[in-house]
Amino acid sequence: MKKMLLDMLKSTGRWPEKPVISLVGAGGKTTCAYLLAEELAGEGKKVLVTTTTHMEHPNFLGRNGAIDQSPEEIAAALERSPIVTAGTSGPGGMKMRALPEEVFGAVLPYFDAAVIEADGSKRHPFKVPASHEPVIRKETTHIMILAGMPAMGRPLCRVCFRMEEAEKLLLETENRGPAEDGRDGSLAERILTPGLAGRLLEAGYVQPLKRQFPDAAQMILLNQTEDAAAVEELQKSTSVPVFGMPSDPVRANGRIHLILLAAGFSRRFGENKLLFKLDGRPMYQYPMEIFRTLKAVRRDIASVCVVSQYARILETAGEYGFCPAENRESAEGISSSLKLGIKKSREADKTDGTEEHFYCFFVADQPHLRADTVNRFLDGFLRSGKKIGCLASGDTTGNPVIFHESYVPELMGLKGDTGGKKVLKRHPEEVFLCDVGEELQLHDYDSRQSLEDRRIKGNAE
């Protein structure tokens, strides 16, 4: 069985009760930071994700963020999700910067683990650090050094951040060790091999960090590869454990279709609840805002389809850039909307058909659902290898629900007012459950009384 990131880290030595993990190098730090955070959260831990340099703003990642807030406010964000991304505002609002040292120290006791992006690489797949890099917190217990496999086999000057530092190290070590492929060319044009990468990482990261942080365990992650020979070659050139991490094939090839079911009659509500304004916004717009966020942060969203019998909702869907699908058979029940959504999503997708497809269904009367929760759910589902998934709180399952394309025939066979939950219940062994973290996010409003009850409860809280 392939090691996941936590297994790799735990194999490097002592595993503390409250690990603080710093990610350095290049080639997928942000992605790995959140993979680690989700694995830690899967063990029941409350996880702080932050940086000592800068990283993407959580709002642009669909993540539970706490920016420019006090330690107490950052801790309060745990009520929304077990993973909190915290930092300070960066220029332009696209990035976040490090927490002040005193804030980091004060907030750390509220969490069971911390994952820190502690290095910058300007999106290069390989890096050799300058003397002032990386920026490691003194509380760090583990250091993960990343290198991207796509950098291998290419001229160093085209893939390496801080090329001038790489040239210095090459000059210092030119007469040491066996010759490397491409050695006859200039330093900048030298081809980066796993062996050369190991030498540069050993001299640039491993040895300096051993001197600065002798108690912190180290490892190297050769990211985006299953090439055991490449991992072995790199391992020969360094003194710390080396692991390979393949790209998740489902994540790489999966195409997700978001489908909003908004064609109900709201008979128990007494009026069209989807048009009912909650905190100044029609209820149906809440999921549309989630879709807008997900489309901005995820490349695997293939289409967004809004199924409704209401002209106003269909018109708004078009304004958002989504595919509006008019359901003229709403009286037949939710199954008619579900099947129409699948049909229109397939028509809207322009890919060549080689990818796997997933159909994720949302309801329009669930206004407390958060984009960061859905983003975390989709990430966890794709990594799980399961073919059905839904949000849950304890034993209570809720929406959204996602299905692999292999279940389309069953979904298309549904009749009347029967939704996808019937298919989900037929295949419990294939279901991935994602803890919503905050039960309110699953709440939908079937009646005016349920809305009033929620308001009363909210005021009491």
C-alpha positions as CSV (number, residue, x, y, z in Angstrom):
1,M,0.0,0.0,0.0
2,K,1.4,3.4,-0.9
3,K,2.4,5.6,1.9
4,M,0.4,8.8,2.5
5,L,2.1,11.9,3.7
6,L,1.5,11.3,7.4
7,D,2.9,7.7,7.1
8,M,6.0,9.1,5.5
9,L,6.5,11.7,8.2
10,K,5.8,9.3,11.0
11,S,8.4,6.8,9.7
12,T,11.2,9.4,10.0
13,G,11.3,9.1,13.8
14,R,9.5,10.3,17.0
15,W,6.0,11.5,16.4
16,P,4.9,14.1,18.9
17,E,1.5,14.7,20.3
18,K,1.3,18.1,18.6
19,P,3.3,18.0,15.4
20,V,4.4,21.2,13.7
21,I,5.3,20.5,10.1
22,S,7.2,22.9,7.9
23,L,7.2,22.5,4.1
24,V,10.1,23.8,2.1
25,G,11.5,23.5,-1.4
26,A,9.3,23.6,-4.6
27,G,6.9,21.5,-6.6
28,G,3.5,21.4,-4.8
29,K,3.9,22.8,-1.2
30,T,0.4,24.3,-1.0
31,T,-1.3,21.2,-2.3
32,C,0.8,19.0,0.1
33,A,0.1,21.3,3.0
34,Y,-3.7,20.8,2.6
35,L,-3.3,17.1,2.0
36,L,-1.4,16.8,5.2
37,A,-4.0,19.0,7.0
38,E,-6.8,16.8,5.8
39,E,-5.0,13.6,6.9
40,L,-4.4,15.1,10.3
41,A,-8.0,16.2,10.5
42,G,-9.0,12.6,9.6
43,E,-7.2,11.5,12.8
44,G,-9.5,13.9,14.8
45,K,-7.0,16.7,15.1
46,K,-7.7,20.4,14.9
47,V,-5.2,21.8,12.3
48,L,-3.7,25.2,11.7
49,V,-2.5,25.9,8.2
50,T,-0.3,29.0,7.9
51,T,2.9,30.4,6.3
52,T,6.1,32.1,7.3
53,T,6.5,33.7,3.9
54,H,3.3,33.9,1.8
55,M,0.8,31.5,0.2
56,E,-2.5,31.7,-1.6
57,H,-5.3,33.5,0.2
58,P,-7.8,31.0,1.6
59,N,-10.7,32.8,-0.1
60,F,-9.2,31.9,-3.4
61,L,-8.8,28.3,-2.4
62,G,-12.3,27.8,-1.0
63,R,-10.8,27.3,2.5
64,N,-11.9,28.2,6.0
65,G,-9.8,31.3,6.6
66,A,-9.0,33.7,9.4
67,I,-7.1,36.7,8.1
68,D,-5.9,39.6,10.3
69,Q,-7.6,38.2,13.3
70,S,-6.8,37.6,17.0
71,P,-5.8,34.2,18.4
72,E,-9.3,33.9,19.9
73,E,-11.0,34.7,16.6
74,I,-8.7,32.2,14.8
75,A,-9.6,29.5,17.3
76,A,-13.3,30.4,16.9
77,A,-13.0,29.5,13.2
78,L,-12.7,25.9,14.3
79,E,-16.4,25.9,14.8
80,R,-16.8,26.0,11.0
81,S,-14.2,23.4,10.1
82,P,-11.4,21.4,11.8
83,I,-8.9,23.0,9.4
84,V,-8.3,26.8,9.7
85,T,-6.0,28.7,7.4
86,A,-4.7,31.8,9.2
87,G,-2.4,34.7,8.3
88,T,-2.3,38.4,7.5
89,S,-3.3,40.3,4.4
90,G,-1.0,40.3,1.4
91,P,-0.8,42.8,-1.4
92,G,-3.7,42.8,-3.8
93,G,-5.7,40.3,-1.7
94,M,-4.5,37.3,-3.7
95,K,-1.9,36.1,-1.1
96,M,-1.7,35.9,2.6
97,R,1.4,36.6,4.7
98,A,2.7,35.2,7.9
99,L,1.1,35.5,11.3
100,P,3.0,37.8,13.7
101,E,5.2,35.7,15.9
102,E,3.3,36.6,19.0
103,V,0.0,35.7,17.4
104,F,1.4,32.3,16.2
105,G,2.6,31.5,19.7
106,A,-0.7,32.5,21.2
107,V,-2.9,30.5,18.8
108,L,-0.9,27.3,18.6
109,P,-2.3,25.9,21.9
110,Y,-5.8,25.9,20.4
111,F,-4.7,23.4,17.8
112,D,-3.5,19.8,17.8
113,A,-1.2,20.3,14.8
114,A,0.2,23.0,12.5
115,V,1.2,22.8,8.8
116,I,3.4,25.6,7.7
117,E,4.4,26.7,4.2
118,A,7.9,28.0,5.0
119,D,9.5,28.7,1.7
120,G,8.7,30.5,-1.6
121,S,9.5,29.2,-5.1
122,K,7.5,31.4,-7.5
123,R,5.8,28.3,-8.9
124,H,9.1,26.7,-10.0
125,P,9.3,22.9,-9.6
126,F,12.8,22.9,-8.0
127,K,14.6,25.3,-5.7
128,V,18.0,25.9,-4.1
129,P,17.6,28.3,-1.2
130,A,19.4,31.6,-0.4
131,S,21.1,32.0,2.9
132,H,18.1,33.7,4.5
133,E,15.8,30.8,3.4
134,P,13.7,28.9,4.4
135,V,11.9,30.6,7.3
136,I,11.4,27.9,9.9
137,R,9.5,28.4,13.1
138,K,11.4,27.3,16.2
139,E,8.4,25.0,17.2
140,T,8.9,22.9,14.1
141,T,9.1,19.1,14.7
142,H,9.3,17.9,11.1
143,I,10.6,19.4,7.9
144,M,9.4,18.1,4.5
145,I,11.6,19.2,1.6
146,L,9.8,19.1,-1.8
147,A,11.1,18.7,-5.3
148,G,8.8,18.2,-8.4
149,M,9.5,15.2,-10.6
150,P,8.5,17.3,-13.7
151,A,11.7,19.3,-13.2
152,M,13.8,16.2,-13.8
153,G,15.4,15.7,-17.3
154,R,15.2,19.5,-18.0
155,P,18.0,22.1,-18.0
156,L,18.5,23.4,-14.5
157,C,18.1,27.1,-15.6
158,R,14.6,26.4,-16.8
159,V,13.3,24.7,-13.6
160,C,15.3,26.0,-10.7
161,F,14.3,29.0,-8.5
162,R,17.5,30.8,-7.2
163,M,19.6,29.5,-10.0
164,E,22.5,31.7,-8.8
165,E,22.5,29.6,-5.5
166,A,22.5,26.4,-7.5
167,E,25.5,27.6,-9.5
168,K,27.4,28.4,-6.3
169,L,26.8,24.9,-4.9
170,L,27.8,23.3,-8.1
171,L,31.0,25.2,-8.2
172,E,31.7,24.2,-4.6
173,T,31.0,20.5,-5.2
174,E,32.3,20.2,-8.8
175,N,35.1,18.0,-7.9
176,R,33.1,15.8,-5.5
177,G,31.1,12.6,-6.3
178,P,30.6,10.9,-9.7
179,A,29.9,12.8,-12.9
180,E,26.3,13.7,-13.6
181,D,24.4,13.5,-16.9
182,G,24.9,16.8,-18.8
183,R,28.0,17.8,-16.9
184,D,29.9,18.8,-20.1
185,G,27.5,21.7,-20.6
186,S,27.5,25.0,-18.8
187,L,26.2,25.0,-15.2
188,A,23.0,26.7,-16.2
189,E,22.3,24.2,-19.0
190,R,23.1,21.2,-16.9
191,I,20.3,18.6,-17.0
192,L,18.7,18.1,-13.6
193,T,18.7,14.4,-12.7
194,P,17.5,12.9,-9.4
195,G,21.1,12.4,-8.4
196,L,22.0,16.0,-9.0
197,A,18.8,17.1,-7.3
198,G,19.8,15.0,-4.2
199,R,23.2,16.7,-4.1
200,L,21.7,20.2,-4.3
201,L,19.0,19.5,-1.8
202,E,21.5,17.9,0.6
203,A,23.9,20.9,0.4
204,G,21.2,23.6,0.2
205,Y,18.6,22.3,2.6
206,V,19.4,19.2,4.6
207,Q,22.8,20.1,6.1
208,P,22.0,23.7,7.0
209,L,18.7,22.7,8.5
210,K,20.3,19.9,10.6
211,R,22.6,22.5,12.1
212,Q,19.8,25.0,12.7
213,F,17.2,22.5,13.9
214,P,18.9,19.4,15.1
215,D,15.8,18.0,16.8
216,A,13.5,18.3,13.7
217,A,13.1,15.2,11.6
218,Q,13.6,15.7,7.9
219,M,12.5,14.0,4.7
220,I,12.5,14.7,1.0
221,L,9.4,14.2,-1.1
222,L,9.9,13.7,-4.9
223,N,6.5,14.8,-5.9
224,Q,4.3,13.7,-8.8
225,T,6.0,10.4,-9.5
226,E,5.8,6.6,-9.0
227,D,9.3,6.1,-10.4
228,A,11.0,4.0,-7.8
229,A,14.3,4.2,-9.7
230,A,14.3,8.0,-9.5
231,V,13.5,7.9,-5.8
232,E,16.4,5.5,-5.3
233,E,18.8,7.6,-7.3
234,L,17.9,10.7,-5.3
235,Q,18.2,8.7,-2.0
236,K,21.9,7.8,-2.8
237,S,22.8,11.5,-2.8
238,T,21.2,12.6,0.5
239,S,21.3,11.6,4.1
240,V,17.5,11.8,4.9
241,P,14.7,9.5,3.8
242,V,13.3,10.1,0.3
243,F,9.7,9.2,-0.8
244,G,7.9,9.4,-4.0
245,M,4.3,10.8,-4.2
246,P,2.3,10.1,-7.3
247,S,-0.3,12.5,-8.7
248,D,-3.7,11.2,-7.6
249,P,-5.1,9.7,-10.9
250,V,-8.7,10.5,-10.0
251,R,-7.8,14.1,-9.1
252,A,-5.7,14.5,-12.3
253,N,-8.4,13.0,-14.7
254,G,-11.7,13.5,-12.9
255,R,-14.2,16.0,-14.2
256,I,-16.9,17.2,-11.8
257,H,-20.3,18.4,-12.9
258,L,-22.1,20.6,-10.3
259,I,-25.9,20.4,-10.6
260,L,-28.3,22.5,-8.6
261,L,-31.8,21.1,-8.2
262,A,-34.1,24.1,-7.9
263,A,-37.4,23.1,-9.4
264,G,-39.5,22.2,-6.3
265,F,-43.0,23.5,-5.5
266,S,-42.4,24.5,-1.9
267,R,-45.9,23.2,-0.9
268,R,-45.1,23.1,2.8
269,F,-43.4,26.5,2.9
270,G,-46.6,28.3,1.7
271,E,-44.7,30.3,-1.0
272,N,-41.8,29.7,-3.3
273,K,-39.0,29.3,-0.7
274,L,-36.3,29.4,-3.3
275,L,-37.2,33.1,-3.9
276,F,-37.6,33.8,-0.2
277,K,-35.0,36.2,1.0
278,L,-32.8,35.1,3.8
279,D,-30.5,37.9,5.2
280,G,-31.3,39.9,2.1
281,R,-30.5,37.3,-0.5
282,P,-32.9,34.8,-2.3
283,M,-32.3,31.3,-1.0
284,Y,-31.4,29.9,-4.4
285,Q,-28.5,32.3,-4.8
286,Y,-26.5,30.8,-1.9
287,P,-25.5,27.7,-3.7
288,M,-24.8,29.8,-6.9
289,E,-22.2,31.8,-4.9
290,I,-20.6,28.5,-3.9
291,F,-20.4,27.4,-7.5
292,R,-18.8,30.7,-8.5
293,T,-16.1,30.2,-5.8
294,L,-15.5,26.6,-6.8
295,K,-15.1,27.4,-10.4
296,A,-12.5,30.0,-9.5
297,V,-10.4,27.7,-7.4
298,R,-10.8,24.3,-9.0
299,R,-9.7,23.2,-12.5
300,D,-11.7,20.0,-12.4
301,I,-15.1,21.6,-12.6
302,A,-16.4,20.5,-16.0
303,S,-19.8,22.2,-15.9
304,V,-22.4,23.9,-13.7
305,C,-26.0,23.3,-14.4
306,V,-29.0,24.8,-12.7
307,V,-32.3,22.9,-13.2
308,S,-35.5,24.9,-12.4
309,Q,-39.0,25.6,-13.6
310,Y,-38.7,29.2,-12.5
311,A,-37.7,31.9,-15.1
312,R,-36.1,34.1,-12.5
313,I,-33.7,31.3,-11.3
314,L,-32.9,30.3,-14.9
315,E,-32.2,33.9,-15.8
316,T,-29.8,34.3,-12.8
317,A,-28.0,31.1,-13.7
318,G,-27.3,32.5,-17.2
319,E,-26.0,35.7,-15.6
320,Y,-23.6,33.7,-13.5
321,G,-22.3,31.9,-16.6
322,F,-23.9,28.6,-15.7
323,C,-26.0,26.3,-17.9
324,P,-29.8,26.9,-17.2
325,A,-32.0,23.8,-17.8
326,E,-35.7,24.4,-17.8
327,N,-37.6,21.5,-16.2
328,R,-41.1,21.4,-17.8
329,E,-41.9,18.1,-16.0
330,S,-41.3,19.3,-12.4
331,A,-44.6,17.8,-11.4
332,E,-43.1,14.3,-11.9
333,G,-40.8,14.9,-8.8
334,I,-37.1,15.4,-8.1
335,S,-36.1,12.5,-10.3
336,S,-37.0,14.5,-13.4
337,S,-34.7,17.4,-12.3
338,L,-31.9,14.9,-11.5
339,K,-32.1,13.2,-14.9
340,L,-32.3,16.5,-16.8
341,G,-29.3,17.8,-14.9
342,I,-27.2,14.8,-16.0
343,K,-28.4,15.2,-19.6
344,K,-27.6,18.9,-19.8
345,S,-24.2,18.5,-18.0
346,R,-23.1,15.9,-20.5
347,E,-24.1,18.2,-23.4
348,A,-22.3,21.2,-21.8
349,D,-19.0,19.3,-21.3
350,K,-16.5,19.8,-24.2
351,T,-13.8,17.3,-23.2
352,D,-12.7,14.4,-25.3
353,G,-14.3,11.7,-23.1
354,T,-11.1,10.1,-21.8
355,E,-11.6,11.5,-18.2
356,E,-13.7,10.1,-15.4
357,H,-16.8,12.1,-14.7
358,F,-18.6,12.8,-11.4
359,Y,-22.0,14.3,-10.9
360,C,-22.5,16.4,-7.7
361,F,-26.1,17.3,-6.8
362,F,-27.0,20.3,-4.6
363,V,-30.3,21.5,-3.3
364,A,-31.4,25.2,-3.3
365,D,-32.8,25.4,0.2
366,Q,-29.5,24.8,2.1
367,P,-28.3,28.4,2.6
368,H,-25.8,27.8,5.4
369,L,-23.5,25.5,3.3
370,R,-20.0,26.9,2.9
371,A,-17.7,26.9,-0.1
372,D,-14.7,25.8,1.9
373,T,-16.7,22.8,3.2
374,V,-17.6,21.7,-0.3
375,N,-14.1,22.2,-1.5
376,R,-12.8,20.0,1.4
377,F,-15.5,17.4,0.6
378,L,-14.6,17.2,-3.1
379,D,-10.8,16.9,-2.3
380,G,-11.5,14.1,0.3
381,F,-13.8,12.2,-2.0
382,L,-11.5,12.2,-5.0
383,R,-8.6,10.9,-2.9
384,S,-10.8,8.3,-1.2
385,G,-11.2,6.2,-4.3
386,K,-14.9,5.8,-3.5
387,K,-17.5,6.3,-6.2
388,I,-20.2,7.9,-4.1
389,G,-19.9,10.6,-1.4
390,C,-21.9,13.0,0.7
391,L,-21.6,15.4,3.6
392,A,-22.5,14.0,7.0
393,S,-22.8,15.0,10.6
394,G,-22.7,11.9,12.9
395,D,-25.2,9.5,11.5
396,T,-27.0,12.1,9.6
397,T,-26.2,12.3,5.9
398,G,-26.9,15.4,3.8
399,N,-26.3,17.2,0.6
400,P,-24.4,17.6,-1.7
401,V,-24.2,14.0,-2.9
402,I,-21.7,13.0,-5.6
403,F,-21.7,10.0,-7.9
404,H,-19.2,8.4,-10.3
405,E,-20.4,8.1,-13.9
406,S,-20.8,4.4,-13.5
407,Y,-23.9,5.1,-11.4
408,V,-25.6,7.2,-14.1
409,P,-27.8,4.3,-15.4
410,E,-29.2,3.8,-11.9
411,L,-29.7,7.5,-11.5
412,M,-31.5,7.8,-14.8
413,G,-33.7,4.9,-13.8
414,L,-35.2,6.8,-10.8
415,K,-38.8,7.7,-10.9
416,G,-41.2,10.1,-9.1
417,D,-40.1,12.1,-6.1
418,T,-37.1,9.8,-5.5
419,G,-33.6,11.3,-5.5
420,G,-30.0,10.1,-5.5
421,K,-30.1,9.0,-1.8
422,K,-31.9,5.8,-2.9
423,V,-28.9,4.9,-5.1
424,L,-26.5,5.8,-2.2
425,K,-28.4,3.5,0.2
426,R,-28.0,0.6,-2.2
427,H,-24.2,0.8,-2.1
428,P,-23.1,1.7,1.4
429,E,-19.7,0.1,0.9
430,E,-18.9,2.7,-1.9
431,V,-19.9,5.8,0.1
432,F,-17.4,8.4,1.3
433,L,-18.7,10.4,4.2
434,C,-17.2,13.8,4.9
435,D,-17.9,15.3,8.4
436,V,-19.4,18.7,7.8
437,G,-18.0,20.0,11.1
438,E,-21.0,22.3,11.6
439,E,-24.4,20.6,11.5
440,L,-26.1,23.9,10.6
441,Q,-24.6,23.6,7.1
442,L,-26.8,20.6,6.4
443,H,-30.0,22.4,7.4
444,D,-32.6,22.9,4.8
445,Y,-35.9,24.7,5.1
446,D,-39.0,22.7,4.3
447,S,-41.5,25.1,6.0
448,R,-41.8,28.6,7.4
449,Q,-41.9,27.0,10.9
450,S,-38.5,25.5,10.3
451,L,-37.1,28.9,9.4
452,E,-38.7,30.5,12.5
453,D,-37.3,27.6,14.7
454,R,-33.8,28.2,13.3
455,R,-34.1,32.0,14.0
456,I,-35.2,31.3,17.5
457,K,-32.4,28.9,18.1
458,G,-29.8,31.2,16.6
459,N,-30.9,34.1,18.8
460,A,-30.7,31.8,21.9
461,E,-27.2,30.8,20.9
